[in-house]
């Protein structure tokens, strides 16, 4: 009887060890499947995250890759010179917390004529000179565009960048500003922003 009592636990322990080893093998196999499933989920979700980072203007029909933003509440009527706080302006947020703004309006003017009139109006609304410090040409979504640089007020105020283009009978205005001293980096990311813009049909 004593012999049976001493051997019985040994047999029981061996049986339990065998069951435990099998269970560990099953759990390891399940863990491997879960890991694979998790990897597949991340791979599938990545394009969705990218799509969410593309801003599409509700009112003005353009989009900006890799940027987010808030659409204007109401369409610009072509009067005045809207600022960043106006309800007619889209507010754009860049991947590195840059801030820019955009608005648009149907026009029959040429780009040069629209810009000339807009700059006069802008100088009356904001402390900016009619003639900018620097003017250059570029393209936005394949359309000719004009870019202006200036400090408002001249030589001492915030650094302002404006870009103008016309697509499909509509003029688009994009702008940003920041304190002096950031001109170089602002030029770089604003130029990249303009290349990320595309228009609808």
C-alpha positions in Angstrom: 0.0 0.0 0.0 2.8 2.3 0.9 4.5 1.5 -2.4 1.4 2.4 -4.3 1.1 5.7 -2.5 4.7 6.7 -3.3 4.4 5.7 -7.0 0.9 7.2 -7.7 2.0 10.8 -7.3 4.9 10.2 -9.7 2.6 8.8 -12.3 0.2 11.7 -11.7 3.0 14.3 -12.0 4.3 12.7 -15.3 0.7 12.8 -16.7 0.3 16.4 -15.6 3.6 17.4 -17.2 2.6 15.8 -20.4 -0.7 17.7 -20.5 1.1 20.9 -19.6 3.6 20.5 -22.4 0.9 19.8 -24.9 -1.1 22.8 -23.7 2.0 25.1 -24.0 2.5 23.8 -27.6 -1.2 24.7 -28.4 -0.9 28.1 -26.8 2.4 28.8 -28.7 0.7 27.9 -31.9 -2.3 30.1 -31.1 0.1 32.9 -30.2 1.8 32.6 -33.6 -1.5 32.8 -35.4 -2.5 35.9 -33.4 0.8 37.6 -34.2 0.3 36.9 -37.9 -3.2 38.2 -37.8 -2.1 41.3 -36.0 0.5 42.0 -38.6 -2.0 41.6 -41.4 -4.4 44.0 -39.7 -1.7 46.7 -39.5 -0.7 46.2 -43.1 -4.4 46.6 -44.2 -5.0 49.6 -42.0 -2.0 51.6 -43.2 -3.6 52.9 -46.4 -6.6 54.1 -44.4 -4.4 56.2 -42.2 -2.8 57.8 -45.2 -6.2 58.6 -46.7 -7.3 60.3 -43.5 -4.4 62.6 -43.7 -5.5 64.1 -47.0 -7.5 67.3 -46.6 -10.4 67.9 -49.1 -12.0 71.3 -49.1 -15.8 71.0 -48.9 -16.5 74.4 -50.6 -13.5 75.0 -52.9 -12.9 71.6 -54.5 -9.2 71.1 -53.9 -7.3 68.6 -51.8 -3.9 68.5 -50.1 -2.0 65.2 -49.6 -0.6 64.5 -46.1 -2.4 67.5 -44.6 -5.5 67.7 -42.4 -7.7 70.7 -41.9 -11.1 72.3 -41.3 -13.2 73.5 -44.3 -14.6 77.1 -44.4 -18.1 77.5 -43.1 -19.2 79.7 -46.0 -17.9 80.4 -49.5 -15.9 83.6 -50.1 -17.9 86.2 -52.1 -14.8 87.8 -53.7 -14.9 90.9 -51.6 -12.2 92.0 -49.1 -9.1 90.1 -48.2 -10.0 87.2 -45.8 -7.6 86.4 -42.9 -7.0 83.2 -41.0 -10.0 83.7 -38.7 -12.6 84.4 -41.4 -15.4 81.8 -41.9 -14.7 81.8 -45.6 -11.2 80.4 -45.1 -10.0 76.8 -45.0 -7.6 76.1 -42.2 -4.9 73.6 -43.1 -2.6 71.6 -40.7 0.7 70.2 -41.9 2.4 66.9 -40.8 4.9 68.9 -38.7 2.2 71.3 -37.2 2.6 73.9 -40.0 -0.4 76.2 -40.5 -1.7 77.5 -43.8 -5.0 78.8 -45.2 -6.9 78.8 -48.4 -10.0 80.2 -50.2 -11.3 80.5 -53.7 -13.8 82.3 -55.9 -15.0 82.1 -59.5 -13.3 84.7 -61.7 -13.2 85.9 -65.3 -9.9 87.8 -64.7 -6.5 86.6 -65.8 -4.2 85.6 -62.9 -2.1 88.8 -63.3 -5.2 91.0 -63.3 -6.8 89.3 -60.3 -3.6 89.5 -58.3 -3.1 93.2 -59.0 -6.6 94.0 -57.7 -6.4 91.7 -54.8 -3.1 93.2 -53.6 -4.6 96.7 -53.5 -7.5 95.4 -51.4 -5.2 93.4 -49.2 -3.1 96.5 -48.4 -6.3 98.3 -47.2 -7.3 95.4 -44.9 -4.0 94.2 -43.6 -0.7 96.2 -42.9 0.9 94.9 -46.1 2.4 97.0 -49.0 0.8 96.8 -52.4 4.2 95.8 -53.8 5.6 92.6 -52.2 9.3 92.2 -51.2 9.6 89.2 -53.5 7.6 87.8 -56.4 8.2 84.4 -58.1 6.5 81.9 -60.4 5.7 78.3 -59.8 2.9 75.8 -60.6 0.1 74.4 -58.5 -1.4 71.1 -59.8 0.0 72.0 -63.2 -1.5 75.5 -63.3 0.7 78.6 -63.5 0.9 80.3 -60.0 2.4 83.4 -58.5 4.0 83.4 -55.0 4.6 86.6 -53.0 6.8 87.1 -49.9 6.7 90.1 -47.6 6.8 91.3 -44.0 3.6 93.0 -42.8 4.3 95.7 -41.8 7.3 96.1 -44.0 10.7 95.0 -42.6 9.4 94.4 -39.1 6.1 92.5 -39.0 5.3 88.8 -39.4 6.6 87.1 -42.5 3.8 86.4 -45.0 3.6 84.0 -48.0 0.8 84.1 -50.6 0.2 82.0 -53.6 -2.3 82.5 -56.4 -3.5 80.3 -59.2 -6.5 79.8 -61.5 -8.1 76.5 -62.4 -11.4 75.9 -64.2 -12.5 79.5 -64.0 -11.8 79.7 -60.2 -9.0 81.6 -58.5 -7.3 80.0 -55.5 -5.5 81.9 -52.8 -3.2 80.1 -50.3 -1.3 81.9 -47.5 0.6 81.5 -44.3 2.5 83.7 -41.8 4.7 83.5 -38.8 7.1 85.7 -36.8 10.3 86.9 -38.5 13.3 84.6 -38.3 11.6 81.5 -39.8 11.7 82.7 -43.4 13.9 79.9 -44.7 12.0 77.0 -43.3 8.6 78.6 -44.2 9.7 79.0 -47.8 10.6 75.3 -47.9 7.4 73.8 -46.4 5.1 76.3 -48.2 6.7 75.3 -51.5 6.1 71.7 -50.6 2.5 72.4 -49.7 1.8 74.0 -53.1 3.1 70.8 -54.8 0.8 68.7 -52.7 -2.3 70.5 -53.8 -4.6 69.0 -56.5 -7.8 70.2 -58.0 -11.0 68.3 -58.8 -12.2 67.9 -62.4 
